[in-house]
Every structure is written in C-alpha cells, then in structure tokens.
C-alpha cells in the first residue's frame, strides 16, 4: 500500500500522519474534514512498510511542548 492510499483509506478526520524514511521524519500530513491533504509525489507513491500509533511533541502558541497523538508511517 502506498502512503496516499493509506492516508485515504485508513485514516480519520483530524488525524496527524508522520511519515518517516530510515527513521527520519520526512513529511507530515494533517487529514482535514474533506480528506484533502498534499504530499510530495515521491512520498505519496512510496510503499508503506510499517505503521504505528505514537505521540509527537509539538510547541504550542504559548511556548509549551504538548504531546500530540499521531500515526507514524515508515516508508521505503
């Protein structure tokens, strides 16, 4: 399954998807209410080799780090 297929078929509205290659964060997609999101073509068509649920630390508007749930996709 490719990244674009995974994001269209297996994610929910308002889900944050982290895409990693070789363990490094490569791209992030936020799934909005109309299933619209953009991905670079080379990432969109990459094969997903693993997926997992995780959390990522994000800096909020007050300068505080918060833990945000996300889905992590590992690609080839």
N, C-alpha and C positions, 0 to 999 in steps of 0.2 A: 504494500500500500504506500502511496506517495504522501508527502506532507499535505498537499492540497486536498487529497481525498480524505485523509484523516481529519483535517480541520472541518471539512464539510459534513462528514458522516458521523463522527464520534465525539464532537464537542457540543457544549451547550452555550446558550446566550450568556454573555458577560464572562466567558471563560478566558483566562490568560494562558497562552501557549508559549512555552520557551522551547526554542529549537537549538539543539547542541550538535556540534560536529567534533568528534575527537575529544569530548568532554568540555569543549569551549562553547560558551554562549555565542551563537551565530546570528540569531534573529528572534524577534518576539512578535506574536500576533495576538490581538485582542478581538474576540469574536463578538460583534455587536448584534443588535436585535434583528437585523435583516441578513445575517450571515455574510456580511461584507467585511473583507479584510484584504490586505495586499501583502504579497510575498515576492521577493526577487525570483525570477524564473528558475534559476539554478537550485534554489531551495525548495520552491513549490513542487518541483518534479523529482526531488531526491527521495529515495526509499527510506521509510521509517524502519529502523532495526530494533528499536525498543521504545516503550512509553512507560511513564510512571507518574504518580501524583507526588507533588513536593510543595515546598514553600520557597519564596524568594524574598529577600529583604529589599524593601523599596523605601526611599526617602520621601516623606510626605511634605506638604506645603509649610509645615511648622518646623521642619528640620529634624524630625524624629524618624528613625527607622521603624517600619512596621513589617510584619510578616504577612505575605500575601499568598494564598493558595494558588497553585498553577499546575498545569500538565506539562511535563517535560518530554520532548521527543528527541531521540537520538537518531541521527541520520548518517548515511554512508558518505 
